[in-house]
Amino acid sequence: MEENKRMVLKRKNYLFIIIGCIVVLLGFILMSGGGSDNPNDWDGEALFSFRRITLAPFLVIAGYMVVLFGILKKE
């Protein structure tokens, strides 16, 4: 009981932080790839797809917002 009073962040805060980190990591994983083994081969469809240009950055920003919410949330 005494140990609980010294904790700055509660269990729920850490849960939000962990979920936010997972969402950020997922966004960076979705952003990766699209390269080619041949430098003379250009595939604009793979490089500039919806997943890499829109979805992945949205997930990264949303994940950072969840982490910030987890840090700032008070009981």
C-alpha positions as MATLAB code, in Angstrom:
seq = 'MEENKRMVLKRKNYLFIIIGCIVVLLGFILMSGGGSDNPNDWDGEALFSFRRITLAPFLVIAGYMVVLFGILKKE';
ca = [
       0.000    0.000    0.000;
       2.798    2.425    0.892;
       4.610    1.532   -2.326;
       1.536    2.493   -4.384;
       1.585    6.058   -3.031;
       5.110    6.660   -4.355;
       4.294    5.638   -7.924;
       3.875    8.608  -10.215;
       2.111    6.685  -12.977;
      -0.546    4.073  -12.377;
      -0.991    0.726  -14.095;
      -3.503    2.189  -16.574;
      -0.982    4.861  -17.601;
       1.643    2.229  -18.380;
      -0.931    0.287  -20.380;
      -1.649    3.358  -22.554;
       2.091    3.940  -23.024;
       2.705    0.335  -24.075;
      -0.261    0.330  -26.481;
       0.932    3.627  -27.974;
       4.444    2.235  -28.490;
       3.016   -0.824  -30.231;
       0.937    1.402  -32.550;
       4.020    3.531  -33.361;
       6.053    0.405  -34.086;
       3.275   -0.940  -36.324;
       3.246    2.367  -38.235;
       6.993    2.199  -38.847;
       6.733   -1.437  -39.951;
       3.981   -0.499  -42.439;
       6.160    2.353  -43.728;
       9.133    0.088  -44.494;
       9.821   -1.795  -47.703;
       9.093   -0.845  -51.271;
      12.709   -1.116  -52.336;
      14.033   -2.982  -55.327;
      17.098   -5.145  -55.833;
      17.756   -3.485  -59.179;
      18.523    0.259  -58.849;
      17.356    0.820  -62.444;
      13.897   -0.608  -61.689;
      11.375    2.037  -60.526;
       8.031    0.999  -59.056;
       6.112    4.098  -58.032;
       2.973    2.107  -57.156;
       4.774    0.167  -54.415;
       6.699    3.160  -53.110;
       3.832    5.666  -53.028;
       1.016    3.368  -51.947;
      -1.816    4.332  -49.587;
      -0.257    2.181  -46.889;
       3.094    4.017  -46.891;
       1.915    7.563  -47.599;
      -1.308    7.809  -45.564;
      -1.952    4.912  -43.213;
       1.506    4.452  -41.688;
       2.127    8.142  -40.792;
      -1.391    8.340  -39.338;
      -0.648    5.332  -37.109;
       2.666    6.838  -35.983;
       1.063   10.158  -35.031;
      -1.880    8.410  -33.338;
       0.538    6.199  -31.400;
       2.510    9.200  -30.174;
      -0.747   10.835  -29.081;
      -1.718    7.707  -27.111;
       1.715    7.692  -25.428;
       1.350   11.379  -24.534;
      -2.142   10.722  -23.178;
      -0.766    7.870  -21.079;
       1.904   10.137  -19.610;
      -0.422   13.074  -18.865;
      -3.500   11.155  -17.658;
      -4.276   11.649  -13.985;
      -6.607    9.625  -11.837;
];
